[in-house]
Amino acid sequence: MATSCPFLLLPVELRLLIYSFAVLDNPSITIGSAELVGSHPDMIHRLYGGKRSPYPGIPEHHEPVVEAGYNASLLSTSNPAIIPLSQATPLPDESHEDPHTAHMALLLVNKQVNDELTSHFKMSKNRQTSLFLAYPHGLHVCRTLTPHLLRQARSVHIAGSYASNTFCPARAACIGNPGPKIKYNGGKAPDSTTQLSDLIASLFGPDATHAVQKLELRTYYSGEDSYSTVWGDDNSPTVVALRNIYCGEVGIEVWRGRYGTGVYLTARPTIDGERKRVVSTTWRRLEEGRRGEPKCGSWVVDPKWPQWEQEFIMSDGPKGDLIIHQPHGSAP
Ligand SMILES: *[C@@H]1O[C@H](CO)[C@@H](O)[C@H](O)[C@H]1NC(C)=O
């Protein structure tokens, strides 16, 4: 059976070499989803033509995007990426720009190839990639479509906004109004809390499997009472991160604004590899949403990206900020 596939007639070393070319090796990779915009027939063709079906777990009329490179609009909630459709738009599986295509195609060849790719193939020790994930949809796409990219990541950067279940739209002054409830492909929203927990535990948990030099998590909570959501909601990404970071140096900047709160959390391994956790917290003022100020929520995309520092560098801010160091003798 297997020998009917010419690819499997190649010696395993050669196959592994070929795999290695298929694995992305780009300084930055951005993962998110983008809304398809176009006429109804173009949309139907794009989503259902050629035996395709919509990718489950992301909003309706969205497509997963894995881009070899940094793309701020995939991370942005205030200026999100769209994919305009026309008859000329290349279909996803015909597009050569789709970086996961070669790798996914190999995974699909058959089970033997899949096993070789996922278990025998040694990832380069030289981790070079910075992985940028949109929260929550990019996180879902990464977990379900390209989990292998985590293994080659040197750093992970997550950006997005969080709306609590108990969130009241009337109180959201700015981009806060989520509009009609999002409909998901497959009828079910992914469990973003578990996906985020698992990801962070795999980086900084007691049994971490992928050591990275840096994790950055930028979460925007919209609404006037957003500050209480940051700490009071069990599914708040900031709380989820703190629950799953067992050891490391954690820096938190809380940006309080009139229309929302931004929380910038960073984590990196302790310098001496000691199994302890240190948390520093600082407060800043978030200026947004008024004339001449950035749009509400645009804060989630760090203008410095794709650059990042291994050190925790506090953003510039007015003097006199309260900084709290909170050493933990033993992690929770
Ligand atoms: C970012 O991604 C979107 C969606 O795929 C794409 O339309 C846009 O051209 C990309 N931007 C850049 C600068 O590559």
The ligand as a MOL file (V3000), in Angstrom:
LIG
                    3D

  0  0  0     0  0            999 V3000
M  V30 BEGIN CTAB
M  V30 COUNTS 14 14 0 0 0
M  V30 BEGIN ATOM
M  V30 1 C -1.7080 41.1000 6.4430 0
M  V30 2 O -2.6190 40.0350 6.2810 0
M  V30 3 C -3.7930 40.3680 5.5390 0
M  V30 4 C -4.7060 39.1690 5.5820 0
M  V30 5 O -4.0950 38.0210 5.0440 0
M  V30 6 C -3.4180 40.7820 4.1350 0
M  V30 7 O -4.5640 41.1450 3.4220 0
M  V30 8 C -2.4450 41.9530 4.2120 0
M  V30 9 O -1.9890 42.2660 2.9370 0
M  V30 10 C -1.2520 41.6130 5.0920 0
M  V30 11 N -0.4560 42.8040 5.2790 0
M  V30 12 C 0.8360 42.8280 5.0040 0
M  V30 13 C 1.5180 44.1280 5.2810 0
M  V30 14 O 1.4170 41.8630 4.5640 0
M  V30 END ATOM
M  V30 BEGIN BOND
M  V30 1 1 1 2
M  V30 2 1 1 10
M  V30 3 1 2 3
M  V30 4 1 3 4
M  V30 5 1 3 6
M  V30 6 1 4 5
M  V30 7 1 6 7
M  V30 8 1 6 8
M  V30 9 1 8 9
M  V30 10 1 8 10
M  V30 11 1 10 11
M  V30 12 1 11 12
M  V30 13 1 12 13
M  V30 14 2 12 14
M  V30 END BOND
M  V30 END CTAB
M  END
